[in-house]
Amino acid sequence: MESVYAALLLHKAKKEINESSLEKVLKAAGVDADKNQLKALVAGLEGKKIDDLIAGAAVMPVAAAAPAAAPAEEGGKKKKEDKKEEKKKEEEPTGIGALFG
């Protein structure tokens, strides 16, 4: 997450976002940089307009509260497929988290 903050800081300062500049910002903040994560972030941002990504994150709805209770199924347990679907939905990144995907 710190690498995303560093990228946003560099963007705000109108500096080039590359692995070296991200590493320098993180080092100055006292954070150990994960070179693989930096490489993935730079690759993920390539060709994208950060202002558009920020604007898109600002208008994304916040996740609604979970429903009170699902209707009881056989023995009060959900089917395995339903649980997998639910878990899959929870793991999908949105907003700034989508930068890593």
Backbone bond lengths (Angstrom), bond angles and torsions (degrees), N, CA, C in turn:
res aa  C-N    CA-C-N  psi(-1)  N-CA   C-N-CA  omega(-1)  CA-C   N-CA-C  phi
1 M - - - 1.437 - - 1.524 110.47 -
2 E 1.327 116.42 -35.18 1.455 120.01 -179.38 1.524 111.45 -61.30
3 S 1.330 116.45 -33.25 1.463 119.87 -179.67 1.528 111.11 -66.59
4 V 1.329 117.09 -33.59 1.469 120.43 177.03 1.525 109.33 -67.84
5 Y 1.330 116.44 -41.89 1.472 119.61 176.92 1.526 110.34 -60.50
6 A 1.333 116.00 -42.47 1.459 120.20 179.44 1.530 110.42 -62.14
7 A 1.323 116.84 -40.79 1.466 121.06 178.29 1.526 110.77 -63.60
8 L 1.327 116.26 -41.30 1.465 119.71 178.18 1.525 111.32 -65.24
9 L 1.313 116.47 -39.26 1.459 120.85 178.20 1.532 110.54 -63.88
10 L 1.321 117.04 -45.78 1.463 120.71 177.63 1.523 111.01 -62.06
11 H 1.314 116.86 -40.12 1.461 120.97 178.70 1.522 110.42 -62.36
12 K 1.327 116.25 -45.88 1.463 121.38 -179.99 1.531 111.02 -61.65
13 A 1.332 116.65 -35.01 1.460 122.02 179.63 1.530 111.85 -83.37
14 K 1.321 115.58 2.10 1.471 122.37 -179.46 1.537 112.42 57.92
15 K 1.339 114.85 40.63 1.460 122.51 177.60 1.525 108.84 -106.37
16 E 1.313 115.50 156.73 1.464 120.52 178.99 1.528 109.56 -68.20
17 I 1.320 115.03 136.61 1.462 120.37 178.55 1.525 107.82 -98.53
18 N 1.319 115.03 105.48 1.460 121.08 176.27 1.528 107.83 -140.29
19 E 1.313 116.25 174.24 1.462 120.16 -174.98 1.528 111.51 -60.04
20 S 1.316 116.29 -41.00 1.461 121.03 -177.93 1.531 111.68 -64.96
21 S 1.325 116.59 -46.72 1.465 119.39 -178.89 1.524 111.24 -67.47
22 L 1.323 117.53 -37.98 1.462 120.65 177.19 1.528 110.66 -63.41
23 E 1.327 115.27 -42.35 1.460 119.97 -179.54 1.530 110.73 -63.51
24 K 1.326 117.42 -39.26 1.461 121.41 179.28 1.531 110.96 -64.64
25 V 1.330 117.01 -42.81 1.467 120.70 179.68 1.531 109.54 -63.97
26 L 1.317 116.90 -45.47 1.462 120.43 -179.26 1.525 111.48 -64.73
27 K 1.331 116.58 -40.49 1.465 120.34 178.73 1.525 110.08 -63.10
28 A 1.336 117.03 -41.98 1.462 121.10 178.86 1.529 111.18 -62.73
29 A 1.318 116.56 -28.84 1.467 121.18 179.23 1.529 111.96 -87.12
30 G 1.334 116.69 -1.68 1.457 120.10 179.39 1.512 113.83 79.42
31 V 1.338 116.50 25.14 1.465 121.40 -178.72 1.531 108.80 -110.01
32 D 1.331 116.42 133.93 1.457 120.37 174.75 1.521 109.02 -74.45
33 A 1.321 115.65 125.41 1.464 120.72 -177.34 1.523 110.64 -85.89
34 D 1.318 115.86 133.16 1.461 122.62 173.50 1.527 106.46 -91.08
35 K 1.332 116.56 106.82 1.468 121.16 -173.93 1.528 112.81 -59.84
36 N 1.315 117.11 -34.26 1.469 119.90 178.26 1.528 111.00 -67.24
37 Q 1.326 116.12 -39.13 1.456 120.14 179.08 1.527 109.93 -67.85
38 L 1.335 116.99 -40.40 1.459 120.25 178.69 1.522 110.79 -62.76
39 K 1.321 115.56 -42.88 1.467 120.63 179.33 1.529 110.35 -61.74
40 A 1.332 116.56 -43.17 1.464 121.24 179.96 1.523 111.05 -65.93
41 L 1.324 116.92 -39.48 1.460 120.62 179.73 1.524 111.01 -65.31
42 V 1.325 116.50 -46.37 1.473 120.59 179.48 1.525 109.71 -61.35
43 A 1.325 117.23 -43.29 1.466 120.84 178.64 1.529 110.89 -64.28
44 G 1.317 116.81 -39.00 1.461 121.23 -179.89 1.519 113.09 -68.42
45 L 1.327 116.54 -28.74 1.461 120.64 -179.51 1.526 112.95 -88.12
46 E 1.314 116.49 -14.33 1.457 120.72 -176.86 1.534 111.23 -58.26
47 G 1.324 115.04 126.30 1.457 120.76 178.11 1.520 114.49 80.02
48 K 1.316 117.25 2.75 1.465 120.23 -179.26 1.527 109.73 -108.02
49 K 1.316 115.75 150.20 1.454 121.67 176.11 1.524 107.83 -94.62
50 I 1.313 115.55 116.12 1.457 120.36 -175.98 1.526 111.45 -62.60
51 D 1.323 117.34 -36.69 1.468 119.52 178.72 1.527 110.89 -59.81
52 D 1.332 116.81 -37.93 1.468 120.06 177.71 1.526 111.15 -67.77
53 L 1.342 116.29 -38.79 1.462 120.00 178.47 1.529 110.86 -64.66
54 I 1.338 115.71 -40.80 1.457 120.05 179.17 1.525 110.05 -65.89
55 A 1.320 116.20 -44.28 1.470 120.14 179.40 1.524 110.61 -62.00
56 G 1.322 117.27 -40.11 1.462 121.47 178.54 1.514 111.58 -64.78
57 A 1.332 117.12 -36.85 1.462 120.98 179.35 1.520 110.58 -70.66
58 A 1.326 116.55 -31.63 1.459 120.30 -177.75 1.523 112.27 -70.95
59 V 1.323 117.95 -28.40 1.460 120.34 -177.93 1.517 113.51 -97.49
60 M 1.336 117.45 -2.79 1.461 119.78 179.72 1.521 109.02 -71.28
61 P 1.319 116.94 135.88 1.462 119.48 179.61 1.525 110.97 -68.30
62 V 1.282 115.64 146.53 1.456 121.36 175.82 1.518 107.46 -75.97
63 A 1.309 116.39 142.95 1.462 120.36 -178.77 1.523 110.18 -56.78
64 A 1.311 115.68 131.59 1.463 120.88 179.73 1.520 109.54 -74.61
65 A 1.291 115.91 159.32 1.463 120.78 177.91 1.522 109.13 -62.72
66 A 1.302 115.89 149.54 1.458 121.02 179.53 1.519 109.68 -65.16
67 P 1.330 116.68 146.46 1.461 119.17 177.92 1.533 110.63 -60.04
68 A 1.307 116.13 151.44 1.464 121.79 -175.96 1.526 111.86 -54.26
69 A 1.306 117.30 -53.61 1.463 120.00 179.65 1.516 108.75 -161.29
70 A 1.313 115.10 140.32 1.462 119.82 176.57 1.523 107.83 -82.65
71 P 1.317 117.00 149.98 1.461 118.89 177.77 1.527 110.72 -58.42
72 A 1.298 115.52 142.02 1.465 120.80 -177.95 1.523 110.15 -68.52
73 E 1.312 114.41 135.04 1.465 120.34 175.30 1.516 107.17 -111.85
74 E 1.279 117.23 -176.99 1.452 123.16 -175.92 1.534 111.54 -36.43
75 G 1.295 116.76 111.14 1.459 121.60 177.58 1.518 112.94 71.62
76 G 1.310 119.26 12.66 1.455 121.79 179.20 1.517 114.20 78.14
77 K 1.330 117.56 8.16 1.467 120.74 -179.19 1.525 109.55 -108.15
78 K 1.323 115.17 145.35 1.464 119.13 176.33 1.525 109.03 -77.93
79 K 1.303 114.61 155.11 1.452 118.99 175.79 1.525 109.27 -69.89
80 K 1.309 117.05 153.81 1.465 121.71 -179.51 1.522 111.46 -58.44
81 E 1.312 116.98 -37.51 1.468 120.65 -179.64 1.520 110.89 -62.98
82 D 1.306 117.02 -41.05 1.462 121.00 179.59 1.525 110.98 -63.04
83 K 1.325 115.90 -40.58 1.457 120.10 -179.97 1.529 110.43 -65.39
84 K 1.329 116.79 -40.62 1.463 120.39 178.88 1.511 111.00 -64.20
85 E 1.329 116.90 -42.13 1.463 121.73 178.14 1.524 110.75 -60.59
86 E 1.330 115.38 -44.86 1.456 121.27 -178.22 1.528 110.24 -63.38
87 K 1.318 116.71 -45.10 1.463 121.54 -179.62 1.522 110.56 -64.12
88 K 1.316 116.13 -40.73 1.462 121.26 -179.24 1.534 110.10 -61.98
89 K 1.329 116.97 -41.86 1.459 121.38 179.74 1.520 111.16 -64.93
90 E 1.323 117.21 -37.53 1.464 121.29 -179.06 1.518 111.78 -68.53
91 E 1.329 117.92 -29.80 1.453 121.81 -175.21 1.527 113.45 -83.68
92 E 1.310 119.11 -16.22 1.451 121.28 -177.77 1.523 110.12 -71.31
93 P 1.360 116.79 122.61 1.461 119.48 -179.67 1.516 111.98 -73.60
94 T 1.314 116.03 148.91 1.453 121.75 176.61 1.517 108.20 -133.26
95 G 1.292 116.79 165.19 1.471 122.03 177.25 1.511 111.32 58.76
96 I 1.300 117.41 -133.66 1.453 123.02 -178.32 1.525 110.28 -62.41
97 G 1.318 117.90 -32.54 1.465 121.46 178.47 1.516 112.57 -61.10
98 A 1.305 117.41 -25.03 1.461 121.25 179.48 1.514 111.35 -69.74
99 L 1.306 118.89 -14.41 1.460 121.30 178.04 1.510 112.13 -61.61
100 F 1.314 116.61 -28.11 1.454 120.05 -178.38 1.516 113.12 -85.72
101 G 1.309 117.46 -8.60 1.460 121.07 -175.43 1.466 114.53 -88.45
